[in-house]
Amino acid sequence: MKKIKSFMLATMAFALAAPVFTSCGDDETKVETVEKIIDNIVSEYSVNDNMVADQKAKSGKNTAVLLVAFGSTWNNAFQAFDATKKAYEKAFPEADVYLCFSSDICINRASVGENTDDEGKIVKRDYYEPRYLLHAIGAAKYGKIYVQSLQVIPGEEFAAVVASVKKFMNNGFLANAHLDDKYLSKLAEDEAIFLGMPLLNDSIEDINEVAKQLNEKCKSEISDGVVAFMGHGNPDKYDTFKANIRYRQLETALQKLNPNYFVGTVDMENNYKQDVMDRMKKKGITNGKVYLHALMSIAGDHAHNDMAGEGEEYWDEEDPESEDNSWFEYFTNNEYTPVVPAVNNHPQGLLEIPGILEVWINHTKNAKFLEDAYHSMYPEE
């Protein structure tokens, strides 16, 4: 790690040497700031390298599974991630299983304890970015690596997972860092690094299986009213791989099982809560119960606030179509009776549904080698 820090200091010092008009004091402050940034980065790598090295030494296993989630700050979500990790350890007894967050905001807020448990106790959790865990897994020289996306659709967040794996295979996290290039080359030659796809990767097989599992879970509710699922989605300009279509496809598959299923999002054009209600009304559903479920891996801020939020803070009478209005209040104020099914006082996420978690696990079991990952970022001329 000392070699890394020296290299990074030299690189950033060179950048600081560009012609600028500052006082000596300003330059000293800049150097101190750079050193703090580098110390934090090196510390993150060191913590994870030691953690993973200790785990590998303890288990003696040569396979690693890295689960990559966007993240959350809610304790019920932490518990869902814990249960998911245990399920993976059972499904992959030959592997050490690790879990990381791709969201810096979630990582930072989880570490300071943004939320509490059900008894009001502040809960703090330490999670790390994929780059740190991948670096540590590489430093420990696991012979086989599975990276599993816990995203729902193969969209923007999944693209970031792919980029992380490619950067790892190109030894790119620390710009000529100390990972062993021969080891990375062997991973590529042996086709020993695998990428597990998001939940709704396949437009037919995955869509139909998830629809089947959701219908099984909600069969009593659908006989009593409407069931509406709230996914995340991406704005059109960020619709990576055009993945938003999966929400439409899932609604179509669900409606083949029962016409009273609907799928909307918080961030996909023409598929907000208003659009869901419009589709309901076109089918003659103008009142009655609407059961609300999160179509997300865990039930975090979106599920608790955007979907299930109750009270004045979640409803703006002067702007009924505001995106800040919760689904619960929106349907309430449009003459429906929304219901948010809960387990232990919280909505559930998809990872908490055994049949759907099994879809993710099967994606890992059937994961493919990330084709040409070693050269795809920096191709040889």
C-alpha angles and dihedrals in degrees: 000000000000089000090052093050092048091050093048093047090051092048095048092042088057089053090050090052091070113117108277131149106240137132123252088254091056091051091050090051090050092051091049090050092049091049091052091050091049092046090054093049094046089046092054091051092045094050092050096041090054093044094051094041090053092049093049092047090049097047100034089215123146099201126077129194116198116195112202117202129171088235142228142217097218121107093221087056091050088053090050090052090048091052091047091052090051091049089053092048088055093046093046106035090163092061141072107231123213131179129204141175124234094199115088090197092056092045093051096044093045090052093055095042106251093177138033137227122252091276093055096256116142111246121209122189131180115220129165140213121262091249092061095047093044091049090050092047089051093046088053088051100227109190095220128029130191119191111194122194113218090194119122099221129029092248140115097321091048090052087058090054091053090048091052092054093047092049091050092051089051092050086239106140096088101022104254092354126176099272111126109257091200089056092049091047090052091051088056095043092048090044087232102148115081134190119214113208128232122269098265098037098127116059094213114022098037094039093051094045094049090046089052093050094046091049090051091052095045102037094114092047096048089056088056102045142308125334115208123187122205116210128177106239127174132256110261094255090056096041094127114197086001086272096157088084088076090075091056091046092050092050090051091050092047093048090055085063094042128350092221095074119103133180123202137158143217095232113025120104114248092008104082125123089274090057091049090053091048090054090049092051092049086060090051095256103137101150143002135084121336114191110207123209133174114242090202133103092252137011105251135136095325093051096044098040114018093039110024102023113134131193141035095312089063097048129062109192091192092055109031092171095054115134087226091067111099123238089241093056093039094057092040091056091047095059098265128120109232120201125192110201109216139191115206088354095304136096113249131241127216094260087065093061106086096210092051094045085055089060090058091046091051089051088057093047089051095039116143131221110268096249114239093344092151095064104020096094098042107020117197115248 
